[in-house]
Structures are given as C-alpha cells and as structure tokens.
Amino acid sequence: MELKTATDWQSLHSVLRSKMNDVGYNSDLQRLLNNITDMVSEFSKLEVDARRIHKDTSLVGPREQINQAIKRLDQLLLMALLMK
C-alpha cells in the first residue's frame, strides 16, 4: 500500500477501514487513521501548490512520511488481527 497522489487516499482509506473493522474498535488505531487523513489533506494542498509552480520536489518528504505512517498502521492492524 503506497500513496502516490492524494487521490489515491480514498482507496487506501477503504482498505485500512475494512481491516480496522475486522480487528474491532480500537481508539488508538482510529486516532492513527484520523492523523493520516489529516496528513493527506495537507499533502493535497501541497500538491495543488506544486502544480501551480510546476515543481514536484516539495512533495517527496511529505509523501514519504505519509507512506511510513500507512505502513506502520498496516503493521499494527496485522498484529492486532493476529492477536485477536
């Protein structure tokens, strides 16, 4: 699972949400998902600005941070599912 553009988030969010439903309610995992959603919203604004000035280099760092957060959440969901 990897985010390339902010528009990819909708499908990734659906996958993560379905995994969370399999695990059951966990407020910490829910908070992580909400934080990633906020990060993607900020990333979307950066994408718009980058398109305006035709410069994509400012997107690399935030994209990597979001992908790391998605990977961590996915790993936590896997561990929670295995412990269930």
Summary of the structure (lengths in Angstrom):
residues: 84
radius of gyration: 14.0
end to end distance: 22.7
largest distance: 48.5
contacts: 220
relative contact order: 0.19
helix: 86%
strand: 0%
